Amino acid sequence: MGGGAGDAGWAERRPALLGVLLSLSLSCPAALSEPLRYRIPEELARGSVVGNLAADLGLGVHELPTRKLRVSSEEPHFAVSAERGELLVSRRLDREQLCGRKPVCALELEAVAENPLDFYHVSVEIEDINDHPPKFMQDSFDLQISESTLPGTRYILEAAEDGDTGLNSLQSYKLSLSPSFSLINKEKQDGSKYPELILEKPLDREQQNYHRLILTALDGGDPPLSGTAELRIQVTDANDNPPVFKQDLYRVSLPENVPPGTTVLQVLATDMDEGVNSEITYSFYRAGQVFHLHPKSGEITTLRALDYEEIKEYSIIVEGRDGGGLVAQCTVEIKIQDENDNSPEITFHSPVEMILENAVPGTLIALIKIHDRDSGENGEVNCRLEDKVPFQIISSSKSSYKLVTDGTLDREQTPEYNVTITATDRGKPPLSSSTTITLHITDVNDNAPVFQQSAYLVHVPENNPPGVSIAQVSASDPDLGPNGQVAYSIVASDLEPRALSSYVSVSAQSGVVFAQRAFDHEQLRAFELTLQARDQGSPALSANVSLRVLVGDRNDNAPRVLYPALGPDGSALFDTVPRAAQPGYLVTKVVAVDADSGHNAWLSYHVLQASEPGLFSLGLRTGEVRTARALGDRDAARQRLLVAVRDGGQPPLSATATLLLVFADSLQEALPDLSDRPAPSDPQAELQFYLVVALALISVLFLLAVILAVALRLRRSSSPTTWGCFQPGLCVKSGPVVPPLYSEGTLPYSYNLCVTQAGKTEFNFLNCKEQLSSGQDILCGDSSGALFPLCNSGESTSHPETVTAQAPPNTDWRFSQAQRPGTSGSQNGDETGTWPNNQFDTEMLQAMILASASEAADGSSTLGGGAGTMGLSARYGPQFTLQHVPDYRQNVYIPGSNATLTNAAGKRDGKAPAGGNGNKKKSGKKEKK
């Protein structure tokens, strides 16, 4: 019945309530800082619509999936519809359970919207409906009244209770009809009502000793609800004077949390009777569990601790009964005083799961709610943050705060923060509580990789094994996960892009640089790489570093002798030394180069073997061979030096050069010594010699047979020209015995020279066809100056071809010893030695030889070209004089004459003509035919 009445009342008030909600909805978006308020009746069914929360917040339906609108509260009484954004009832709402007897029952909650994160305060007021009827604690009450009681005496009856509030609460009492009794409604200070029974006329126990009445309690609902109890009154024998309390109403204030047994107050009643009828016994009208009443003294004490937050005021009815059964009543009202006995409570709502380290200041992190059960100043709370952290608290409402960022976050410096929030009330003394929340900072790719060094320099010895590790670069990235994973690569190099992969590679994971091939210092001395370290973030960050690789030299190249050079058949060439050479005379110079560098290319020259150990000296660093003393009578004319050229490497490498030196004043004088040179005494060489001789004899026999067969066939031929130079007495063109080696100083042209003993000389570039008389010995010479006997014939042959004899050369073109320095100049070199520049020495030597050969080949130019310059100063400048050029003109010998090429300056100096210092002639028996 009560529930139906409540529903009808809600139906009648619903149009007016909708108007109020509509006005609130229209005004909410303009002032979201104020709470959004709704008002609904209690006991709504689950799923009932409270209001359109999304529309009231200004959110469209299309925004709901991304904003994820929801509500946050201590108890899940409400929910938000994901489709339409409506605020719905999610559980039973009983105002009496939620708020008790509070005049206003409002539930506070927070509406949370994400992307961006926003909080909105929502207040839902629960209206009471008349769903609870008044109810007495007991179904019946017993009351004893003496027959002598005077009319007008009042008796306080037990009050009923009603869970509803306002108009729906208990409003009045009524009593069933009775001629002897009536009922009046009384009200306490807290607004609660209680009944008093009044005796209207005297009672006569003898006529009626028992009365039954019905007490009804009514609320103010529409329709009203009621509750009843039976009142049973027993009429007792006369007791003239009932007890009388000093006060009908006792009021006292008591602080909460007083210990049990604390005295509250003491009631006192008196009785004018005597004897047993004057003895008063005190008791509670209803048994209580909070206070205790002493039956004789009337002292009221506490049984347990009192809590202002549970019950703020107590109203107790105390009865005083004398021995005759007369009763008096008084009311004791105990008001509990609030004490600051409750610390503030801190709760977090909707904390953000991911806090990016690049979050801007003011980013919302969490909503903080603080509740203090105390009231007044004891319930007023201040909130603050402990320690120095990049966060701050902003007050959102009376009991709500926002935790937001207040500075720059850096996960690499501080990956997490322990934020301690302290709430303190304003009580005396103040109470406080603290709560710590751990905030984890999420990493973003804001740090580029950093190399441990700004640049790398590594030294790699040459001839390294392919695939060996030559260096390692390392970069660190303080970011997490893929943002901190570094990969290495080569992005640039001073090598050719196509050749880069064949030289080096780098491991993408470890940064180890590998050599893909063996390096050669002589080909590649240094190269530079640009390495990049890139993380895996999005977007990726990178850093570059330069790696310079210096290829170190190893002693892997032995010295190479440029001068003296070997002949085409591997035999050594010879140099002539004038017999009158004085000590210190520059005989020749051993020229060698080493492809290595540094100490590995610092050459030293040593004599390993010499025919006369004390006859010649060798420059340690210059390689110059000089006479140590004058030639003696007992000294052999033919000398042999074995020179070793060592570099400065560890271990040192060496090469050997053989110098054949002949003391002679002319080339003719030197030839017999060369032809009679004994073979080396090396046993191994002798064995090889015998094998070669045997093979040569077999070959000679075969060639003689072939030549004989060819000669017989040619004699049968009718053409005389077919015989050619094979006829006796002719000197035909013959190739030079020693091939022209322009790099060694031979002139760049070739000619044949035929000489008879009678002194007739002809130069023929094709054939020498002069009729010769019998018994004449013919010597043929080539451009290298070598002479050899060609034929001896007693016949004479005439030929139509004649060759115009060239004029004999000017004999006044000889160089003096001072002007003829040999292969490296006549100046005395520094015995201590300097660091040689091999490439420069080699190029200069070749340039000077070619220049000398080119000027000598020019028919219009003279070999002089100036005093001691041979034309080099005009071509290369005055610094290039004949002191830098070997004297190769002595390689030309004019048959039939004892003259050698010299210059006028040498004659003027009065110096003896020097022998062919630069003359080279093949040694061995091969030169003699």
ZAMARGU-4260 file (C-alpha; in steps of 0.2 Angstrom, whole numbers, plus 5000, padded with zeros to 4 digits):
<rodrens>
0) 5000/5000/5000 | 5014/5012/5005 | 5024/5008/4989 | 5009/5011/4978 | 5006/5028/4986
5) 5024/5032/4983 | 5024/5028/4964 | 5008/5038/4962 | 5016/5053/4970 | 5032/5052/4959
10) 5021/5051/4944 | 5012/5067/4949 | 5029/5076/4952 | 5038/5070/4937 | 5033/5084/4924
15) 5039/5097/4936 | 5055/5088/4940 | 5059/5086/4921 | 5057/5104/4919 | 5070/5107/4933
20) 5082/5094/4925 | 5080/5103/4908 | 5084/5120/4915 | 5099/5112/4923 | 5105/5104/4907
25) 5104/5120/4897 | 5114/5129/4910 | 5127/5116/4913 | 5138/5118/4898 | 5140/5136/4901
30) 5147/5134/4919 | 5155/5116/4920 | 5165/5122/4935 | 5148/5120/4945 | 5142/5102/4949
35) 5129/5095/4937 | 5114/5092/4948 | 5100/5079/4945 | 5085/5075/4957 | 5077/5058/4957
40) 5065/5048/4968 | 5072/5033/4978 | 5068/5015/4973 | 5069/5018/4954 | 5070/5002/4944
45) 5087/4997/4937 | 5091/5005/4920 | 5080/5020/4924 | 5086/5036/4915 | 5092/5049/4927
50) 5097/5062/4913 | 5106/5064/4897 | 5124/5066/4904 | 5132/5068/4887 | 5120/5081/4881
55) 5122/5091/4897 | 5141/5091/4896 | 5140/5097/4878 | 5146/5080/4870 | 5139/5074/4854
60) 5134/5056/4852 | 5147/5053/4838 | 5160/5058/4851 | 5155/5045/4864 | 5166/5031/4857
65) 5182/5041/4858 | 5178/5051/4874 | 5174/5035/4883 | 5162/5044/4895 | 5160/5035/4912
70) 5156/5039/4930 | 5167/5037/4945 | 5161/5035/4963 | 5164/5026/4979 | 5148/5015/4976
75) 5142/5010/4958 | 5125/5017/4959 | 5125/5024/4942 | 5132/5020/4925 | 5133/5029/4908
80) 5125/5022/4892 | 5138/5019/4879 | 5126/5022/4865 | 5117/5038/4870 | 5127/5045/4885
85) 5112/5044/4897 | 5115/5042/4916 | 5106/5026/4921 | 5102/5019/4938 | 5113/5003/4941
90) 5107/4997/4958 | 5093/4999/4971 | 5092/5016/4978 | 5086/5016/4996 | 5087/5034/5004
95) 5085/5027/5021 | 5100/5016/5019 | 5110/5029/5010 | 5108/5044/5020 | 5098/5039/5036
100) 5088/5053/5043 | 5098/5067/5034 | 5086/5080/5028 | 5095/5081/5011 | 5102/5065/5003
105) 5114/5069/4988 | 5126/5057/4980 | 5142/5064/4973 | 5150/5057/4958 | 5163/5061/4945
110) 5160/5060/4926 | 5176/5056/4917 | 5179/5059/4898 | 5195/5054/4889 | 5204/5061/4874
115) 5207/5073/4882 | 5205/5068/4900 | 5192/5079/4909 | 5182/5077/4925 | 5165/5084/4929
120) 5156/5085/4945 | 5139/5077/4946 | 5127/5078/4961 | 5111/5066/4961 | 5099/5071/4975
125) 5088/5056/4981 | 5070/5061/4985 | 5061/5052/4999 | 5045/5043/4995 | 5033/5036/5008
130) 5038/5018/5008 | 5040/5016/5026 | 5025/5016/5038 | 5027/5021/5057 | 5032/5007/5068
135) 5032/5004/5086 | 5046/4994/5094 | 5033/4983/5104 | 5016/4977/5099 | 5009/4981/5117
140) 5013/4991/5132 | 5009/4989/5150 | 5005/5003/5161 | 4999/5003/5180 | 4989/5018/5186
145) 4983/5019/5204 | 4964/5022/5207 | 4969/5037/5218 | 4977/5046/5203 | 4970/5063/5201
150) 4963/5068/5184 | 4975/5077/5173 | 4990/5066/5176 | 5001/5063/5161 | 5010/5048/5156
155) 5023/5048/5142 | 5021/5034/5130 | 5033/5025/5119 | 5036/5034/5102 | 5035/5025/5085
160) 5048/5026/5072 | 5047/5030/5053 | 5061/5028/5041 | 5055/5042/5030 | 5059/5060/5031
165) 5050/5076/5029 | 5031/5075/5026 | 5032/5056/5024 | 5039/5055/5042 | 5028/5052/5058
170) 5017/5066/5060 | 5004/5062/5074 | 4997/5049/5086 | 4979/5045/5090 | 4970/5034/5104
175) 4955/5024/5102 | 4940/5031/5111 | 4940/5030/5130 | 4930/5040/5143 | 4944/5039/5155
180) 4959/5044/5144 | 4964/5056/5131 | 4980/5058/5120 | 4991/5073/5116 | 5005/5075/5103
185) 5022/5082/5110 | 5037/5087/5100 | 5056/5086/5105 | 5069/5099/5100 | 5075/5088/5086
190) 5058/5088/5078 | 5053/5070/5083 | 5035/5068/5090 | 5030/5057/5105 | 5013/5054/5113
195) 5007/5058/5131 | 4992/5049/5139 | 4981/5060/5150 | 4969/5054/5164 | 4953/5062/5161
200) 4943/5056/5176 | 4946/5046/5192 | 4948/5028/5191 | 4939/5015/5201 | 4948/4999/5203
205) 4932/4990/5209 | 4922/4995/5194 | 4935/4992/5181 | 4953/4986/5185 | 4959/4984/5167
210) 4958/4995/5152 | 4964/4990/5133 | 4967/5005/5121 | 4974/5005/5103 | 4988/5018/5100
215) 4990/5023/5082 | 5005/5032/5074 | 5002/5041/5057 | 5014/5049/5044 | 5011/5063/5032
220) 5011/5054/5016 | 4997/5054/5003 | 4989/5043/5007 | 4996/5042/5025 | 5003/5026/5032
225) 5001/5020/5050 | 5007/5009/5064 | 4997/5003/5079 | 5001/4996/5097 | 4990/4990/5111
230) 4990/4999/5127 | 4986/4989/5142 | 4982/4999/5158 | 4980/4991/5175 | 4971/5000/5189
235) 4980/4997/5206 | 4976/5001/5224 | 4978/5019/5230 | 4995/5027/5233 | 4992/5045/5237
240) 5008/5053/5231 | 5017/5048/5215 | 5036/5052/5213 | 5040/5069/5206 | 5056/5072/5196
245) 5065/5089/5199 | 5065/5092/5180 | 5054/5085/5167 | 5068/5088/5154 | 5087/5085/5157
250) 5099/5091/5144 | 5118/5088/5144 | 5132/5089/5131 | 5145/5075/5131 | 5161/5074/5120
255) 5163/5059/5109 | 5176/5046/5112 | 5174/5047/5131 | 5179/5031/5139 | 5166/5018/5145
260) 5159/5021/5163 | 5160/5040/5161 | 5146/5049/5171 | 5133/5058/5161 | 5122/5065/5174
265) 5111/5060/5188 | 5091/5061/5189 | 5082/5064/5205 | 5064/5061/5210 | 5055/5063/5227
270) 5040/5055/5234 | 5029/5063/5248 | 5024/5046/5255 | 5032/5037/5268 | 5039/5020/5270
275) 5039/5008/5255 | 5028/5020/5245 | 5042/5033/5246 | 5056/5022/5240 | 5059/5026/5221
280) 5067/5015/5209 | 5074/5022/5192 | 5074/5013/5176 | 5074/5017/5157 | 5058/5017/5149
285) 5066/5006/5135 | 5081/4996/5138 | 5097/5004/5131 | 5114/4997/5126 | 5123/5014/5126
290) 5120/5020/5144 | 5117/5013/5161 | 5105/5019/5174 | 5109/5015/5192 | 5092/5010/5200
295) 5094/5018/5217 | 5105/5033/5214 | 5098/5038/5196 | 5116/5040/5190 | 5118/5038/5171
300) 5135/5032/5164 | 5141/5026/5147 | 5143/5008/5143 | 5153/5010/5127 | 5162/5024/5117
305) 5151/5037/5109 | 5154/5041/5090 | 5147/5058/5084 | 5148/5052/5066 | 5136/5038/5071
310) 5123/5046/5082 | 5124/5065/5086 | 5110/5065/5100 | 5102/5053/5111 | 5084/5055/5119
315) 5081/5044/5134 | 5065/5042/5145 | 5068/5039/5163 | 5055/5032/5175 | 5054/5034/5194
320) 5043/5021/5202 | 5039/5021/5221 | 5035/5006/5232 | 5016/5008/5229 | 5018/5007/5210
325) 5016/5025/5206 | 5027/5031/5191 | 5034/5047/5186 | 5044/5050/5170 | 5057/5063/5164
330) 5066/5065/5147 | 5085/5065/5146 | 5093/5073/5130 | 5111/5069/5128 | 5120/5079/5114
335) 5136/5072/5107 | 5150/5085/5104 | 5161/5081/5089 | 5179/5079/5092 | 5193/5079/5079
340) 5195/5060/5080 | 5195/5056/5061 | 5209/5058/5050 | 5206/5063/5032 | 5204/5049/5020
345) 5212/5050/5002 | 5206/5040/4987 | 5212/5041/4969 | 5200/5040/4955 | 5204/5036/4936
350) 5223/5038/4937 | 5231/5039/4920 | 5239/5023/4915 | 5252/5030/4903 | 5261/5046/4907
355) 5272/5051/4892 | 5288/5059/4897 | 5285/5073/4884 | 5268/5078/4892 | 5265/5096/4893
360) 5263/5105/4910 | 5245/5105/4916 | 5242/5087/4910 | 5229/5079/4921 | 5236/5063/4930
365) 5222/5058/4942 | 5207/5064/4952 | 5209/5064/4971 | 5195/5064/4983 | 5197/5068/5002
370) 5184/5064/5015 | 5184/5068/5033 | 5170/5061/5044 | 5172/5075/5056 | 5161/5091/5055
375) 5164/5109/5056 | 5183/5114/5056 | 5187/5096/5060 | 5181/5091/5043 | 5189/5105/5033
380) 5204/5098/5024 | 5220/5105/5016 | 5229/5095/5003 | 5248/5096/4998 | 5262/5086/4990
385) 5277/5081/4999 | 5295/5082/4992 | 5299/5091/4976 | 5291/5083/4961 | 5286/5090/4944
390) 5267/5089/4949 | 5255/5100/4958 | 5237/5098/4966 | 5223/5110/4960 | 5207/5111/4970
395) 5192/5106/4959 | 5178/5106/4972 | 5176/5106/4991 | 5183/5088/4993 | 5190/5085/4976
400) 5208/5089/4969 | 5216/5087/4952 | 5234/5080/4951 | 5242/5088/4936 | 5260/5089/4929
405) 5270/5105/4934 | 5286/5103/4924 | 5296/5094/4912 | 5297/5075/4914 | 5312/5065/4908
410) 5311/5046/4910 | 5330/5044/4907 | 5333/5054/4923 | 5318/5048/4933 | 5309/5033/4927
415) 5296/5034/4941 | 5290/5046/4954 | 5283/5041/4971 | 5271/5055/4974 | 5266/5057/4992
420) 5249/5067/4995 | 5246/5073/5013 | 5229/5079/5019 | 5227/5089/5035 | 5211/5095/5044
425) 5209/5111/5053 | 5205/5102/5070 | 5214/5106/5086 | 5225/5097/5086 | 5225/5094/5067
430) 5225/5076/5061 | 5233/5071/5044 | 5235/5056/5033 | 5246/5053/5018 | 5245/5042/5003
435) 5259/5038/4991 | 5255/5034/4973 | 5269/5028/4961 | 5268/5036/4944 | 5278/5027/4930
440) 5284/5038/4916 | 5282/5031/4898 | 5297/5032/4887 | 5297/5042/4870 | 5311/5042/4857
445) 5318/5059/4863 | 5336/5054/4864 | 5348/5051/4849 | 5362/5038/4850 | 5378/5045/4857
450) 5395/5038/4853 | 5407/5035/4867 | 5420/5045/4857 | 5419/5060/4845 | 5430/5052/4833
455) 5439/5035/4831 | 5457/5032/4825 | 5463/5015/4823 | 5480/5008/4816 | 5479/4992/4806
460) 5495/4983/4801 | 5495/4979/4783 | 5494/4960/4777 | 5480/4958/4790 | 5470/4942/4788
465) 5453/4945/4779 | 5438/4945/4790 | 5448/4950/4806 | 5441/4964/4817 | 5450/4980/4816
470) 5439/4991/4827 | 5423/4993/4837 | 5412/5008/4839 | 5399/5009/4852 | 5385/5021/4855
475) 5372/5021/4869 | 5354/5027/4869 | 5346/5029/4886 | 5328/5026/4879 | 5319/5010/4882
480) 5314/4996/4871 | 5315/4999/4852 | 5319/5017/4856 | 5335/5012/4863 | 5340/4998/4851
485) 5355/5004/4841 | 5360/4998/4823 | 5376/5002/4815 | 5380/5005/4797 | 5392/5013/4785
490) 5385/5029/4777 | 5400/5037/4769 | 5418/5034/4765 | 5432/5042/4755 | 5434/5025/4746
495) 5424/5022/4730 | 5407/5016/4734 | 5408/5000/4723 | 5425/4996/4732 | 5419/5000/4749
500) 5410/4983/4753 | 5426/4974/4747 | 5437/4983/4760 | 5427/4984/4776 | 5410/4980/4784
505) 5402/4983/4801 | 5391/4972/4812 | 5374/4981/4814 | 5372/4974/4831 | 5389/4975/4839
510) 5397/4989/4829 | 5412/4979/4826 | 5421/4984/4810 | 5429/4969/4800 | 5442/4970/4786
515) 5435/4961/4771 | 5452/4960/4763 | 5471/4961/4767 | 5477/4979/4766 | 5492/4984/4757
520) 5501/5000/4764 | 5510/5003/4748 | 5493/5004/4739 | 5481/5011/4753 | 5489/5021/4767
525) 5473/5028/4775 | 5455/5029/4773 | 5440/5037/4782 | 5423/5030/4786 | 5407/5038/4792
530) 5398/5026/4803 | 5380/5029/4809 | 5371/5023/4824 | 5352/5023/4822 | 5339/5018/4835
535) 5322/5009/4831 | 5311/5023/4837 | 5297/5031/4827 | 5303/5043/4820 | 5321/5036/4821
540) 5335/5046/4828 | 5353/5044/4823 | 5371/5050/4825 | 5387/5049/4815 | 5405/5047/4819
545) 5421/5047/4809 | 5432/5032/4809 | 5449/5035/4802 | 5459/5019/4798 | 5478/5020/4796
550) 5486/5006/4787 | 5503/5003/4796 | 5518/4997/4786 | 5526/4981/4788 | 5543/4976/4781
555) 5536/4965/4767 | 5545/4973/4752 | 5564/4969/4750 | 5575/4982/4742 | 5575/4983/4723
560) 5592/4987/4715 | 5589/4999/4701 | 5608/5001/4697 | 5618/4991/4692 | 5605/4981/4682
565) 5608/4964/4675 | 5609/4960/4657 | 5595/4951/4647 | 5603/4935/4651 | 5605/4938/4669
570) 5623/4942/4669 | 5631/4957/4678 | 5637/4972/4668 | 5654/4980/4671 | 5661/4997/4675
575) 5679/5003/4670 | 5690/5012/4682 | 5705/5022/4676 | 5721/5014/4682 | 5727/5031/4688
580) 5712/5034/4699 | 5716/5042/4716 | 5709/5037/4733 | 5691/5044/4735 | 5688/5042/4716
585) 5669/5039/4713 | 5668/5023/4703 | 5650/5020/4703 | 5634/5021/4714 | 5622/5007/4719
590) 5605/5014/4718 | 5591/5004/4726 | 5573/5008/4732 | 5561/5000/4744 | 5542/5001/4742
595) 5540/5001/4761 | 5541/5017/4771 | 5549/5023/4787 | 5562/5013/4795 | 5557/4999/4784
600) 5563/5009/4769 | 5579/5016/4777 | 5592/5007/4766 | 5610/5003/4771 | 5624/4997/4759
605) 5636/4983/4765 | 5650/4974/4756 | 5648/4956/4757 | 5662/4950/4746 | 5676/4959/4738
610) 5691/4953/4728 | 5702/4965/4736 | 5694/4970/4753 | 5704/4986/4755 | 5704/4993/4738
615) 5686/5000/4738 | 5675/5009/4750 | 5656/5009/4750 | 5645/5023/4757 | 5633/5016/4771
620) 5619/5026/4766 | 5623/5033/4749 | 5629/5017/4741 | 5643/5026/4732 | 5658/5015/4728
625) 5674/5024/4729 | 5693/5019/4728 | 5700/5018/4745 | 5718/5018/4739 | 5728/5018/4722
630) 5729/5003/4712 | 5745/4993/4716 | 5756/4982/4705 | 5750/4967/4713 | 5732/4971/4712
635) 5722/4962/4699 | 5714/4972/4685 | 5698/4964/4687 | 5688/4966/4703 | 5672/4959/4709
640) 5661/4967/4723 | 5646/4959/4730 | 5635/4972/4738 | 5620/4969/4750 | 5607/4982/4752
645) 5597/4980/4768 | 5582/4990/4775 | 5578/4995/4793 | 5564/4983/4796 | 5563/4970/4809
650) 5568/4957/4803 | 5577/4966/4789 | 5575/4961/4771 | 5590/4963/4759 | 5595/4962/4740
655) 5612/4959/4733 | 5620/4967/4718 | 5636/4962/4709 | 5648/4975/4703 | 5662/4970/4690
660) 5675/4983/4690 | 5690/4983/4677 | 5705/4994/4679 | 5708/5000/4661 | 5711/5016/4652
665) 5702/5011/4637 | 5688/4999/4631 | 5700/4989/4620 | 5711/4986/4635 | 5697/4980/4646
670) 5690/4967/4633 | 5704/4954/4636 | 5701/4955/4654 | 5683/4952/4652 | 5685/4937/4641
675) 5697/4928/4652 | 5687/4930/4668 | 5686/4913/4677 | 5670/4905/4681 | 5664/4906/4699
680) 5670/4892/4710 | 5653/4888/4717 | 5652/4869/4716 | 5633/4870/4713 | 5637/4883/4699
685) 5650/4871/4692 | 5638/4857/4691 | 5626/4868/4682 | 5640/4874/4671 | 5644/4856/4665
690) 5626/4852/4662 | 5624/4868/4652 | 5640/4864/4642 | 5634/4846/4638 | 5617/4853/4632
695) 5626/4866/4622 | 5637/4854/4613 | 5622/4844/4608 | 5614/4859/4602 | 5629/4865/4592
700) 5631/4848/4584 | 5612/4849/4579 | 5614/4867/4573 | 5630/4863/4563 | 5620/4849/4554
705) 5606/4861/4550 | 5618/4875/4544 | 5627/4863/4533 | 5611/4857/4525 | 5606/4875/4522
710) 5623/4880/4515 | 5623/4866/4503 | 5605/4871/4497 | 5610/4889/4495 | 5625/4885/4485
715) 5614/4877/4472 | 5604/4893/4471 | 5607/4904/4455 | 5604/4921/4464 | 5620/4928/4471
720) 5610/4940/4482 | 5603/4925/4491 | 5619/4922/4499 | 5619/4939/4507 | 5630/4942/4521
725) 5634/4924/4523 | 5648/4926/4509 | 5665/4928/4516 | 5672/4945/4519 | 5656/4954/4522
730) 5651/4962/4538 | 5632/4961/4539 | 5621/4970/4551 | 5621/4962/4568 | 5610/4965/4583
735) 5618/4973/4598 | 5627/4961/4610 | 5620/4971/4624 | 5602/4977/4622 | 5600/4996/4624
740) 5594/4999/4641 | 5589/5018/4641 | 5586/5018/4659 | 5604/5013/4662 | 5611/5027/4651
745) 5613/5020/4633 | 5609/5032/4619 | 5592/5030/4611 | 5598/5025/4594 | 5607/5010/4586
750) 5620/5008/4573 | 5632/4995/4566 | 5651/4999/4564 | 5663/4990/4554 | 5682/4992/4556
755) 5696/4985/4547 | 5714/4984/4553 | 5720/4996/4539 | 5710/5009/4548 | 5696/5011/4536
760) 5680/5014/4544 | 5662/5015/4538 | 5646/5017/4547 | 5632/5008/4540 | 5614/5007/4547
765) 5610/4992/4536 | 5625/4983/4530 | 5644/4986/4528 | 5647/4981/4510 | 5665/4988/4507
770) 5677/4976/4497 | 5689/4970/4509 | 5706/4962/4506 | 5710/4945/4512 | 5718/4943/4529
775) 5709/4958/4536 | 5700/4956/4553 | 5684/4965/4554 | 5677/4971/4571 | 5659/4976/4572
780) 5652/4988/4585 | 5635/4993/4590 | 5628/5008/4598 | 5633/5002/4616 | 5651/5003/4611
785) 5654/4984/4611 | 5667/4977/4598 | 5669/4960/4593 | 5677/4951/4578 | 5665/4946/4565
790) 5674/4938/4551 | 5691/4935/4543 | 5691/4932/4524 | 5704/4932/4510 | 5691/4936/4497
795) 5685/4953/4491 | 5667/4956/4485 | 5661/4972/4477 | 5644/4979/4479 | 5635/4992/4469
800) 5629/5000/4485 | 5640/5013/4494 | 5638/5022/4510 | 5645/5039/4512 | 5657/5040/4527
805) 5652/5051/4540 | 5664/5064/4547 | 5673/5058/4563 | 5666/5066/4578 | 5674/5080/4587
810) 5686/5073/4600 | 5685/5089/4611 | 5669/5083/4620 | 5676/5073/4634 | 5671/5077/4652
815) 5683/5079/4666 | 5682/5068/4681 | 5675/5082/4691 | 5661/5084/4678 | 5657/5066/4677
820) 5649/5061/4693 | 5643/5043/4688 | 5625/5037/4692 | 5622/5049/4706 | 5634/5063/4704
825) 5652/5065/4709 | 5648/5074/4725 | 5653/5065/4741 | 5637/5059/4749 | 5632/5060/4767
830) 5639/5044/4775 | 5627/5046/4789 | 5612/5044/4777 | 5595/5053/4777 | 5578/5046/4775
835) 5577/5043/4756 | 5562/5048/4745 | 5563/5033/4734 | 5549/5038/4722 | 5557/5055/4719
840) 5575/5048/4716 | 5568/5035/4704 | 5558/5048/4694 | 5572/5060/4693 | 5585/5047/4688
845) 5573/5041/4674 | 5569/5059/4668 | 5588/5064/4667 | 5592/5048/4657 | 5578/5051/4645
850) 5583/5069/4643 | 5601/5064/4640 | 5596/5051/4627 | 5584/5063/4618 | 5597/5077/4616
855) 5610/5064/4610 | 5598/5058/4597 | 5596/5075/4590 | 5607/5076/4574 | 5607/5095/4574
860) 5612/5097/4592 | 5629/5095/4600 | 5632/5084/4615 | 5639/5099/4624 | 5624/5111/4624
865) 5634/5122/4636 | 5648/5119/4647 | 5644/5103/4658 | 5626/5103/4655 | 5622/5093/4640
870) 5607/5104/4637 | 5598/5099/4653 | 5599/5117/4660 | 5589/5123/4645 | 5576/5110/4648
875) 5575/5107/4666 | 5583/5123/4673 | 5600/5127/4680 | 5599/5116/4695 | 5600/5101/4683
880) 5618/5100/4678 | 5629/5086/4672 | 5633/5083/4690 | 5616/5075/4691 | 5618/5064/4675
885) 5629/5049/4672 | 5642/5051/4658 | 5635/5039/4645 | 5645/5046/4631 | 5660/5035/4635
890) 5649/5020/4630 | 5654/5025/4612 | 5670/5020/4605 | 5678/5026/4589 | 5686/5011/4580
895) 5703/5014/4573 | 5707/5028/4585 | 5713/5028/4603 | 5703/5044/4606 | 5688/5043/4618
900) 5674/5056/4620 | 5679/5070/4631 | 5676/5089/4632 | 5687/5104/4631 | 5685/5108/4648
905) 5693/5092/4654 | 5708/5096/4643 | 5709/5113/4650 | 5709/5106/4667 | 5724/5096/4663
910) 5716/5080/4670 | 5719/5063/4663 | 5705/5056/4653 | 5694/5045/4664 | 5690/5028/4659
915) 5672/5023/4655 | 5665/5025/4672 | 5648/5022/4665 | 5653/5009/4652 | 5643/4993/4654
920) 5648/4977/4645 | 5642/4960/4645 | 5653/4948/4655 | 5656/4930/4651 | 5662/4920/4637
925) 5647/4924/4627 | 5655/4940/4622 | 5669/4932/4612 | 5665/4924/4596
</rodrens>
